[in-house]
């Protein structure tokens, strides 16, 4: 099976960070969750290439809570510098796991996603929605997706929420502090 991205944590993750990536992987299609162990970024990139993944998502933490998602693009060939290219860092303000959100449900076998950015106001919010469109382009279905990735903005704060067809939350709720794009990506 071909995957879109490999999802992992920084070294020695806390239980909350492990729960976060489990939640995240359950509501996104084509995501392979791997245990980091002692693997370097290069080893993770090679593993991602072995599975056909084009992206590597690494969740960092601070004081036991998820605080950063670094997204790397994986090149098809060995380039002079590296096969990894850091394209985006999403700095997280706060996370609510699906078990902490009242009324959230579980979702299984997610094959198609949609991206909803109707409540975006700032460029940062729209760029984040465009990033999801770029990453999940092959799994995109705006008519009847299994899960909607809802990128919204209220009071100058960007939020990412995952909802099923019925509108129930199915994954973590992520409050974004800022998004840093590298070298004009996304």
LOMIGU-402166 format. One line per field, with one value per residue: residue number from 0; residue in three letters; x, y, z of N, C-alpha, C, O in turn. Coordinates in pm, whole numbers. Last residue first. Layout:
BEGIN
num	NUM | ...
residu	ala | ...
nx	X | ...
ny	Y | ...
nz	Z | ...
cax	X | ...
cay	Y | ...
caz	Z | ...
cx	X | ...
cy	Y | ...
cz	Z | ...
ox	X | ...
oy	Y | ...
oz	Z | ...
***
This chain:
BEGIN
num	185 | 184 | 183 | 182 | 181 | 180 | 179 | 178 | 177 | 176 | 175 | 174 | 173 | 172 | 171 | 170 | 169 | 168 | 167 | 166 | 165 | 164 | 163 | 162 | 161 | 160 | 159 | 158 | 157 | 156 | 155 | 154 | 153 | 152 | 151 | 150 | 149 | 148 | 147 | 146 | 145 | 144 | 143 | 142 | 141 | 140 | 139 | 138 | 137 | 136 | 135 | 134 | 133 | 132 | 131 | 130 | 129 | 128 | 127 | 126 | 125 | 124 | 123 | 122 | 121 | 120 | 119 | 118 | 117 | 116 | 115 | 114 | 113 | 112 | 111 | 110 | 109 | 108 | 107 | 106 | 105 | 104 | 103 | 102 | 101 | 100 | 99 | 98 | 97 | 96 | 95 | 94 | 93 | 92 | 91 | 90 | 89 | 88 | 87 | 86 | 85 | 84 | 83 | 82 | 81 | 80 | 79 | 78 | 77 | 76 | 75 | 74 | 73 | 72 | 71 | 70 | 69 | 68 | 67 | 66 | 65 | 64 | 63 | 62 | 61 | 60 | 59 | 58 | 57 | 56 | 55 | 54 | 53 | 52 | 51 | 50 | 49 | 48 | 47 | 46 | 45 | 44 | 43 | 42 | 41 | 40 | 39 | 38 | 37 | 36 | 35 | 34 | 33 | 32 | 31 | 30 | 29 | 28 | 27 | 26 | 25 | 24 | 23 | 22 | 21 | 20 | 19 | 18 | 17 | 16 | 15 | 14 | 13 | 12 | 11 | 10 | 9 | 8 | 7 | 6 | 5 | 4 | 3 | 2 | 1 | 0
residu	unk | unk | unk | unk | unk | unk | unk | unk | unk | unk | unk | unk | unk | unk | unk | unk | unk | unk | unk | unk | unk | unk | unk | unk | unk | unk | unk | unk | unk | unk | unk | unk | unk | unk | unk | unk | unk | unk | unk | unk | unk | unk | unk | unk | unk | unk | unk | unk | unk | unk | unk | unk | unk | unk | unk | unk | unk | unk | unk | unk | unk | unk | unk | unk | unk | unk | unk | unk | unk | unk | unk | unk | unk | unk | unk | unk | unk | unk | unk | unk | unk | unk | unk | unk | unk | unk | unk | unk | unk | unk | unk | unk | unk | unk | unk | unk | unk | unk | unk | unk | unk | unk | unk | unk | unk | unk | unk | unk | unk | unk | unk | unk | unk | unk | unk | unk | unk | unk | unk | unk | unk | unk | unk | unk | unk | unk | unk | unk | unk | unk | unk | unk | unk | unk | unk | unk | unk | unk | unk | unk | unk | unk | unk | unk | unk | unk | unk | unk | unk | unk | unk | unk | unk | unk | unk | unk | unk | unk | unk | unk | unk | unk | unk | unk | unk | unk | unk | unk | unk | unk | unk | unk | unk | unk | unk | unk | unk | unk | unk | unk | unk | unk | unk | unk | unk | unk
nx	417 | 726 | 917 | 1102 | 869 | 631 | 494 | 221 | 115 | -72 | -369 | -524 | -694 | -853 | -829 | -1136 | -1403 | -1702 | -1976 | -2088 | -2139 | -1892 | -1663 | -1389 | -1125 | -980 | -769 | -767 | -604 | -705 | -837 | -1102 | -1088 | -1085 | -1026 | -1037 | -1130 | -1141 | -1385 | -1397 | -1502 | -1674 | -1840 | -1722 | -1450 | -1190 | -853 | -630 | -445 | -408 | -296 | -109 | -271 | -461 | -293 | -208 | -445 | -474 | -251 | -326 | -547 | -410 | -241 | -414 | -730 | -977 | -1187 | -1417 | -1383 | -1227 | -1214 | -1138 | -1198 | -1089 | -1126 | -1090 | -1077 | -1141 | -1338 | -1367 | -1549 | -1662 | -1745 | -1886 | -1626 | -1294 | -1112 | -1071 | -932 | -744 | -665 | -386 | -233 | -53 | 203 | 332 | 431 | 652 | 731 | 946 | 1257 | 1331 | 1550 | 1766 | 2016 | 2209 | 2191 | 1951 | 1821 | 1477 | 1241 | 1223 | 971 | 916 | 806 | 677 | 639 | 441 | 450 | 360 | 202 | 345 | 569 | 709 | 658 | 731 | 666 | 603 | 663 | 590 | 692 | 571 | 536 | 573 | 652 | 783 | 1041 | 1018 | 1007 | 1264 | 1407 | 1315 | 1416 | 1688 | 1696 | 1628 | 1698 | 1560 | 1508 | 1161 | 919 | 671 | 445 | 161 | 83 | -197 | -417 | -640 | -694 | -772 | -566 | -356 | -451 | -452 | -178 | -73 | -187 | -70 | 194 | 155 | 86 | 321 | 601 | 876 | 1168 | 1208 | 896 | 693 | 529 | 400 | 438 | 196 | 67 | 149 | 46 | 84
ny	2579 | 2767 | 2967 | 2872 | 2762 | 2897 | 2860 | 2960 | 2975 | 2842 | 2662 | 2401 | 2119 | 1837 | 1503 | 1364 | 1400 | 1573 | 1552 | 1582 | 1362 | 1300 | 1429 | 1659 | 1806 | 2130 | 2385 | 2740 | 3046 | 3352 | 3598 | 3524 | 3234 | 3026 | 2688 | 2407 | 2085 | 1820 | 1571 | 1236 | 1122 | 1339 | 1399 | 1630 | 1656 | 1467 | 1365 | 1217 | 1367 | 1586 | 1616 | 1827 | 2035 | 2074 | 2151 | 2396 | 2540 | 2579 | 2744 | 2964 | 3056 | 3134 | 3334 | 3529 | 3525 | 3393 | 3105 | 2962 | 2786 | 2566 | 2230 | 1956 | 1606 | 1272 | 918 | 707 | 569 | 352 | 515 | 727 | 801 | 1125 | 1365 | 1458 | 1656 | 1574 | 1395 | 1212 | 1363 | 1622 | 1941 | 2156 | 2475 | 2591 | 2480 | 2565 | 2397 | 2448 | 2320 | 2199 | 2069 | 1800 | 1525 | 1442 | 1699 | 1817 | 1680 | 1414 | 1117 | 1150 | 1243 | 1397 | 1479 | 1750 | 1772 | 1953 | 1949 | 2070 | 2122 | 2034 | 1809 | 1802 | 1779 | 2020 | 1991 | 1810 | 1740 | 1521 | 1518 | 1378 | 1363 | 1272 | 1073 | 716 | 463 | 311 | 400 | 664 | 621 | 524 | 755 | 922 | 789 | 825 | 1105 | 1145 | 835 | 630 | 523 | 564 | 616 | 426 | 559 | 561 | 670 | 784 | 765 | 1004 | 1074 | 980 | 840 | 1015 | 1165 | 973 | 917 | 1160 | 1178 | 966 | 1062 | 1286 | 1159 | 1016 | 1177 | 1034 | 997 | 1215 | 1314 | 1092 | 1054 | 949 | 973 | 1001 | 844 | 510 | 223 | -118
nz	3 | 28 | 60 | 254 | 494 | 715 | 1024 | 1207 | 1553 | 1717 | 1686 | 1843 | 1742 | 1848 | 1711 | 1576 | 1527 | 1591 | 1360 | 1110 | 960 | 850 | 1103 | 1142 | 1309 | 1321 | 1401 | 1422 | 1482 | 1608 | 1588 | 1653 | 1461 | 1185 | 1067 | 887 | 904 | 715 | 727 | 620 | 393 | 157 | -89 | -227 | -226 | -170 | -192 | -209 | -343 | -164 | 85 | 45 | -64 | 134 | 343 | 232 | 227 | 503 | 540 | 388 | 534 | 770 | 671 | 577 | 761 | 760 | 734 | 715 | 503 | 453 | 460 | 269 | 294 | 217 | 214 | 394 | 706 | 891 | 1140 | 1423 | 1720 | 1839 | 2094 | 2313 | 2447 | 2423 | 2512 | 2313 | 2126 | 2292 | 2222 | 2252 | 2179 | 2001 | 1789 | 1486 | 1220 | 966 | 641 | 505 | 479 | 292 | 247 | 119 | 68 | -120 | -367 | -338 | -431 | -531 | -432 | -107 | 110 | 322 | 656 | 918 | 1262 | 1499 | 1848 | 2090 | 2309 | 2639 | 2803 | 2768 | 2433 | 2129 | 1780 | 1527 | 1190 | 889 | 563 | 237 | 55 | 67 | -5 | 178 | 136 | 219 | 496 | 538 | 475 | 679 | 904 | 856 | 877 | 1146 | 1323 | 1577 | 1821 | 1824 | 1680 | 1532 | 1289 | 1094 | 784 | 618 | 448 | 599 | 943 | 1189 | 1307 | 1335 | 1556 | 1763 | 1767 | 1837 | 2100 | 2237 | 2237 | 2398 | 2640 | 2707 | 2539 | 2351 | 2271 | 1989 | 1833 | 1629 | 1306 | 1002 | 657 | 393 | 205 | 92 | -76 | 0
cax	272 | 645 | 804 | 1138 | 1009 | 658 | 612 | 267 | 161 | -18 | -240 | -517 | -562 | -877 | -789 | -993 | -1350 | -1556 | -1917 | -2045 | -2250 | -2001 | -1715 | -1530 | -1161 | -1071 | -786 | -797 | -638 | -647 | -697 | -1022 | -1171 | -1015 | -1106 | -940 | -1187 | -1039 | -1356 | -1360 | -1520 | -1554 | -1875 | -1864 | -1527 | -1326 | -949 | -740 | -486 | -471 | -399 | -66 | -152 | -504 | -368 | -110 | -383 | -574 | -259 | -206 | -566 | -517 | -185 | -334 | -591 | -971 | -1053 | -1407 | -1480 | -1160 | -1310 | -1079 | -1231 | -1101 | -1137 | -1032 | -1089 | -1121 | -1259 | -1388 | -1436 | -1681 | -1663 | -1959 | -1759 | -1396 | -1137 | -1136 | -1073 | -755 | -763 | -446 | -298 | -84 | 74 | 353 | 305 | 643 | 641 | 861 | 1164 | 1322 | 1446 | 1640 | 1946 | 2197 | 2320 | 1997 | 1918 | 1616 | 1242 | 1258 | 1072 | 890 | 916 | 643 | 731 | 437 | 502 | 378 | 239 | 231 | 480 | 649 | 715 | 655 | 753 | 539 | 725 | 536 | 725 | 587 | 602 | 523 | 599 | 638 | 1015 | 1035 | 892 | 1150 | 1426 | 1290 | 1270 | 1633 | 1732 | 1538 | 1728 | 1577 | 1634 | 1276 | 1046 | 739 | 560 | 217 | 143 | -96 | -282 | -613 | -638 | -869 | -695 | -346 | -428 | -575 | -273 | -46 | -215 | -215 | 164 | 198 | -9 | 198 | 514 | 753 | 1110 | 1257 | 1035 | 715 | 604 | 377 | 478 | 293 | 92 | 107 | 119 | 0
cay	2581 | 2647 | 2992 | 2884 | 2777 | 2832 | 2914 | 2868 | 3034 | 2971 | 2695 | 2548 | 2181 | 1978 | 1608 | 1361 | 1264 | 1576 | 1522 | 1703 | 1413 | 1345 | 1328 | 1625 | 1700 | 2031 | 2272 | 2610 | 2942 | 3223 | 3588 | 3609 | 3321 | 3133 | 2807 | 2509 | 2219 | 1893 | 1710 | 1332 | 1051 | 1287 | 1309 | 1598 | 1765 | 1449 | 1473 | 1160 | 1240 | 1604 | 1515 | 1699 | 1986 | 2040 | 2025 | 2292 | 2502 | 2500 | 2617 | 2888 | 3005 | 3034 | 3217 | 3454 | 3566 | 3536 | 3166 | 3058 | 2896 | 2688 | 2339 | 2066 | 1736 | 1390 | 1046 | 698 | 697 | 335 | 402 | 704 | 737 | 985 | 1318 | 1429 | 1596 | 1657 | 1511 | 1163 | 1331 | 1490 | 1862 | 2039 | 2378 | 2659 | 2452 | 2581 | 2443 | 2420 | 2393 | 2294 | 2119 | 1945 | 1591 | 1400 | 1601 | 1854 | 1718 | 1543 | 1179 | 1111 | 1111 | 1395 | 1378 | 1691 | 1762 | 1878 | 1982 | 1970 | 2156 | 2178 | 1837 | 1830 | 1664 | 1987 | 2077 | 1839 | 1772 | 1598 | 1491 | 1467 | 1315 | 1366 | 1194 | 842 | 551 | 297 | 258 | 635 | 681 | 438 | 634 | 957 | 803 | 689 | 1041 | 1195 | 973 | 661 | 597 | 494 | 679 | 458 | 474 | 602 | 556 | 818 | 749 | 890 | 1117 | 1060 | 772 | 912 | 1229 | 1044 | 809 | 1111 | 1279 | 966 | 936 | 1304 | 1251 | 943 | 1156 | 1113 | 981 | 1107 | 1337 | 1191 | 1007 | 1032 | 899 | 1056 | 984 | 606 | 348 | 0
caz	27 | 7 | -27 | 113 | 455 | 588 | 957 | 1104 | 1428 | 1757 | 1625 | 1838 | 1751 | 1815 | 1804 | 1605 | 1524 | 1597 | 1491 | 1180 | 1040 | 762 | 1012 | 1159 | 1215 | 1380 | 1309 | 1481 | 1386 | 1642 | 1545 | 1743 | 1545 | 1256 | 1093 | 928 | 914 | 788 | 687 | 724 | 520 | 224 | 22 | -228 | -166 | -220 | -178 | -130 | -405 | -295 | 69 | 101 | -135 | -2 | 354 | 262 | 100 | 430 | 610 | 350 | 398 | 775 | 739 | 481 | 736 | 731 | 734 | 826 | 489 | 500 | 473 | 344 | 238 | 303 | 144 | 260 | 635 | 746 | 1093 | 1281 | 1653 | 1804 | 1983 | 2190 | 2464 | 2360 | 2598 | 2436 | 2099 | 2233 | 2294 | 2188 | 2265 | 2127 | 1851 | 1630 | 1279 | 1109 | 730 | 435 | 580 | 282 | 326 | 59 | 149 | 20 | -313 | -390 | -341 | -555 | -495 | -248 | 83 | 192 | 562 | 798 | 1153 | 1393 | 1716 | 2074 | 2169 | 2551 | 2790 | 2898 | 2536 | 2250 | 1893 | 1633 | 1319 | 991 | 696 | 347 | 6 | 126 | -109 | 172 | 117 | 76 | 427 | 566 | 395 | 539 | 887 | 860 | 752 | 1041 | 1283 | 1436 | 1806 | 1882 | 1646 | 1657 | 1326 | 1224 | 853 | 717 | 393 | 511 | 816 | 1114 | 1289 | 1232 | 1427 | 1724 | 1742 | 1701 | 1999 | 2215 | 2168 | 2260 | 2576 | 2672 | 2656 | 2364 | 2406 | 2073 | 1867 | 1734 | 1421 | 1120 | 777 | 489 | 175 | 193 | -82 | 0
cx	212 | 500 | 717 | 1018 | 1022 | 802 | 638 | 384 | 209 | 35 | -196 | -377 | -575 | -746 | -830 | -957 | -1201 | -1505 | -1765 | -1987 | -2214 | -2118 | -1829 | -1572 | -1303 | -1105 | -869 | -811 | -661 | -699 | -629 | -873 | -1079 | -1117 | -1027 | -1019 | -1080 | -1086 | -1244 | -1336 | -1495 | -1590 | -1749 | -1904 | -1677 | -1412 | -1083 | -855 | -603 | -521 | -471 | -166 | -114 | -388 | -418 | -180 | -278 | -518 | -361 | -205 | -447 | -539 | -286 | -280 | -524 | -831 | -1063 | -1268 | -1468 | -1253 | -1237 | -1177 | -1167 | -1145 | -1152 | -1028 | -1016 | -1144 | -1250 | -1294 | -1469 | -1553 | -1685 | -1875 | -1827 | -1532 | -1247 | -1170 | -1144 | -902 | -771 | -552 | -364 | -145 | 60 | 216 | 327 | 514 | 663 | 774 | 1078 | 1215 | 1449 | 1522 | 1821 | 2136 | 2311 | 2129 | 1967 | 1704 | 1383 | 1260 | 1096 | 1004 | 865 | 759 | 697 | 529 | 481 | 419 | 249 | 279 | 360 | 543 | 638 | 733 | 668 | 636 | 662 | 593 | 673 | 621 | 628 | 604 | 546 | 573 | 864 | 1004 | 900 | 1025 | 1312 | 1307 | 1235 | 1481 | 1678 | 1569 | 1627 | 1607 | 1660 | 1400 | 1165 | 880 | 616 | 327 | 209 | -47 | -171 | -467 | -608 | -815 | -791 | -480 | -426 | -563 | -407 | -136 | -188 | -254 | 14 | 172 | 26 | 95 | 392 | 678 | 983 | 1191 | 1080 | 863 | 621 | 450 | 463 | 320 | 203 | 138 | 61 | 88
cy	2699 | 2673 | 2870 | 2891 | 2781 | 2861 | 2831 | 2933 | 2925 | 3044 | 2832 | 2584 | 2331 | 2051 | 1747 | 1472 | 1255 | 1434 | 1527 | 1679 | 1539 | 1407 | 1385 | 1516 | 1656 | 1931 | 2168 | 2507 | 2812 | 3118 | 3458 | 3594 | 3395 | 3217 | 2908 | 2637 | 2312 | 2038 | 1762 | 1468 | 1147 | 1211 | 1254 | 1514 | 1740 | 1555 | 1438 | 1260 | 1176 | 1476 | 1525 | 1589 | 1847 | 1979 | 1979 | 2156 | 2393 | 2452 | 2525 | 2750 | 2922 | 2971 | 3103 | 3326 | 3478 | 3576 | 3314 | 3119 | 3000 | 2809 | 2460 | 2183 | 1842 | 1511 | 1159 | 834 | 685 | 463 | 404 | 593 | 724 | 931 | 1168 | 1382 | 1574 | 1590 | 1602 | 1277 | 1281 | 1456 | 1729 | 1981 | 2268 | 2561 | 2526 | 2575 | 2446 | 2481 | 2352 | 2378 | 2225 | 1991 | 1741 | 1462 | 1556 | 1742 | 1747 | 1576 | 1306 | 1175 | 1059 | 1254 | 1373 | 1594 | 1700 | 1889 | 1892 | 2020 | 2039 | 2219 | 1988 | 1853 | 1684 | 1878 | 2050 | 1933 | 1807 | 1615 | 1583 | 1426 | 1419 | 1293 | 1296 | 960 | 683 | 388 | 233 | 490 | 652 | 490 | 535 | 836 | 835 | 691 | 898 | 1128 | 1017 | 809 | 638 | 580 | 600 | 506 | 520 | 504 | 608 | 689 | 786 | 885 | 997 | 1114 | 850 | 845 | 1126 | 1100 | 867 | 993 | 1225 | 1064 | 925 | 1178 | 1273 | 1032 | 1075 | 1080 | 1064 | 1111 | 1219 | 1223 | 1121 | 972 | 995 | 957 | 1038 | 747 | 445 | 124
cz	-40 | 45 | -54 | 20 | 305 | 549 | 832 | 1033 | 1334 | 1636 | 1671 | 1793 | 1742 | 1843 | 1754 | 1702 | 1556 | 1608 | 1483 | 1318 | 1119 | 837 | 929 | 1060 | 1244 | 1270 | 1383 | 1369 | 1461 | 1543 | 1588 | 1716 | 1639 | 1332 | 1174 | 944 | 971 | 789 | 775 | 660 | 637 | 352 | 88 | -107 | -166 | -152 | -242 | -114 | -332 | -358 | -65 | 68 | -86 | -81 | 217 | 274 | 119 | 297 | 542 | 416 | 352 | 637 | 743 | 543 | 631 | 689 | 698 | 837 | 598 | 492 | 532 | 341 | 325 | 222 | 245 | 189 | 501 | 667 | 941 | 1237 | 1505 | 1740 | 1962 | 2074 | 2328 | 2377 | 2545 | 2532 | 2224 | 2215 | 2221 | 2280 | 2185 | 2227 | 1984 | 1697 | 1430 | 1160 | 874 | 528 | 513 | 380 | 305 | 133 | 76 | 104 | -163 | -323 | -407 | -451 | -515 | -302 | -67 | 164 | 432 | 700 | 1034 | 1283 | 1621 | 1933 | 2148 | 2408 | 2700 | 2886 | 2664 | 2341 | 2014 | 1748 | 1423 | 1125 | 795 | 477 | 117 | 74 | -58 | 68 | 105 | 45 | 277 | 494 | 415 | 449 | 742 | 843 | 747 | 907 | 1178 | 1415 | 1662 | 1873 | 1698 | 1623 | 1459 | 1259 | 980 | 783 | 488 | 467 | 728 | 982 | 1201 | 1205 | 1315 | 1582 | 1695 | 1666 | 1859 | 2105 | 2139 | 2179 | 2429 | 2601 | 2613 | 2493 | 2426 | 2210 | 1953 | 1743 | 1521 | 1238 | 894 | 600 | 264 | 147 | 19 | 0
ox	90 | 466 | 641 | 1018 | 960 | 851 | 665 | 375 | 233 | 4 | -272 | -278 | -630 | -694 | -842 | -1045 | -1147 | -1556 | -1705 | -1951 | -2299 | -2187 | -1859 | -1522 | -1336 | -1112 | -834 | -858 | -585 | -819 | -507 | -793 | -988 | -1217 | -918 | -1073 | -1038 | -1082 | -1250 | -1274 | -1563 | -1696 | -1719 | -1993 | -1753 | -1442 | -1089 | -943 | -669 | -627 | -584 | -127 | -89 | -407 | -418 | -130 | -262 | -540 | -335 | -164 | -464 | -548 | -250 | -274 | -569 | -813 | -1145 | -1234 | -1505 | -1207 | -1191 | -1218 | -1143 | -1130 | -1220 | -935 | -897 | -1222 | -1340 | -1184 | -1586 | -1461 | -1720 | -1927 | -1825 | -1553 | -1289 | -1250 | -1264 | -988 | -803 | -532 | -395 | -113 | 150 | 126 | 338 | 489 | 689 | 746 | 1128 | 1098 | 1556 | 1408 | 1775 | 2198 | 2399 | 2173 | 2020 | 1667 | 1406 | 1278 | 1004 | 1120 | 781 | 804 | 689 | 500 | 500 | 423 | 157 | 386 | 279 | 439 | 515 | 854 | 548 | 684 | 667 | 575 | 709 | 584 | 698 | 724 | 480 | 451 | 822 | 948 | 799 | 947 | 1269 | 1229 | 1137 | 1424 | 1627 | 1476 | 1550 | 1549 | 1772 | 1398 | 1260 | 950 | 610 | 307 | 302 | -128 | -60 | -402 | -555 | -882 | -883 | -505 | -487 | -654 | -467 | -168 | -272 | -344 | -26 | 131 | -63 | 25 | 362 | 691 | 981 | 1161 | 1000 | 945 | 572 | 435 | 507 | 238 | 292 | 223 | -60 | 191
oy	2719 | 2773 | 2870 | 2829 | 2701 | 2972 | 2711 | 3047 | 2812 | 3162 | 2928 | 2543 | 2384 | 2045 | 1770 | 1528 | 1145 | 1354 | 1489 | 1774 | 1596 | 1494 | 1504 | 1511 | 1620 | 1966 | 2124 | 2537 | 2776 | 3103 | 3455 | 3580 | 3337 | 3263 | 2880 | 2690 | 2299 | 2106 | 1750 | 1479 | 1140 | 1233 | 1136 | 1553 | 1819 | 1545 | 1386 | 1240 | 1088 | 1475 | 1477 | 1479 | 1757 | 1883 | 1860 | 2057 | 2306 | 2338 | 2406 | 2652 | 2820 | 2849 | 2987 | 3222 | 3367 | 3651 | 3354 | 3178 | 3116 | 2922 | 2456 | 2228 | 1818 | 1517 | 1145 | 861 | 657 | 465 | 452 | 578 | 711 | 1007 | 1095 | 1361 | 1661 | 1479 | 1696 | 1257 | 1303 | 1515 | 1724 | 1972 | 2284 | 2563 | 2525 | 2653 | 2341 | 2601 | 2235 | 2494 | 2329 | 1956 | 1801 | 1454 | 1622 | 1694 | 1705 | 1505 | 1304 | 1275 | 938 | 1157 | 1350 | 1624 | 1610 | 1998 | 1770 | 2120 | 1923 | 2338 | 2062 | 1910 | 1592 | 1885 | 2057 | 1951 | 1832 | 1517 | 1705 | 1312 | 1537 | 1177 | 1395 | 950 | 756 | 389 | 144 | 458 | 620 | 412 | 469 | 817 | 784 | 604 | 855 | 1097 | 935 | 896 | 676 | 697 | 573 | 442 | 638 | 383 | 689 | 609 | 817 | 989 | 897 | 1193 | 791 | 798 | 1146 | 1084 | 817 | 971 | 1241 | 1036 | 882 | 1186 | 1279 | 985 | 1068 | 971 | 1155 | 1220 | 1132 | 1167 | 1232 | 853 | 1109 | 871 | 1109 | 768 | 460 | 129
oz	-32 | 108 | -151 | -86 | 235 | 569 | 840 | 987 | 1375 | 1616 | 1665 | 1854 | 1645 | 1954 | 1634 | 1768 | 1561 | 1687 | 1382 | 1386 | 1187 | 784 | 937 | 947 | 1358 | 1153 | 1492 | 1259 | 1551 | 1523 | 1602 | 1809 | 1697 | 1277 | 1223 | 846 | 1086 | 686 | 898 | 554 | 739 | 410 | 74 | -31 | -110 | -33 | -354 | -31 | -388 | -421 | -78 | 28 | -168 | -157 | 187 | 220 | 33 | 257 | 526 | 355 | 284 | 624 | 720 | 478 | 601 | 594 | 615 | 940 | 577 | 477 | 646 | 234 | 444 | 100 | 346 | 113 | 497 | 572 | 873 | 1290 | 1468 | 1711 | 2054 | 1965 | 2242 | 2328 | 2612 | 2625 | 2240 | 2281 | 2102 | 2401 | 2067 | 2345 | 2067 | 1666 | 1493 | 1144 | 903 | 497 | 470 | 367 | 301 | 87 | -17 | 199 | -87 | -232 | -518 | -389 | -517 | -228 | -145 | 192 | 433 | 665 | 1049 | 1218 | 1658 | 1902 | 2185 | 2387 | 2684 | 2952 | 2666 | 2329 | 2002 | 1806 | 1411 | 1169 | 785 | 497 | 96 | 53 | -132 | 56 | 31 | -60 | 215 | 439 | 321 | 355 | 689 | 776 | 643 | 832 | 1127 | 1480 | 1628 | 1913 | 1624 | 1546 | 1494 | 1260 | 975 | 832 | 444 | 451 | 777 | 915 | 1144 | 1094 | 1210 | 1500 | 1600 | 1549 | 1770 | 2026 | 2031 | 2063 | 2344 | 2512 | 2494 | 2548 | 2509 | 2261 | 1986 | 1670 | 1500 | 1267 | 887 | 632 | 219 | 60 | 31 | 68
***
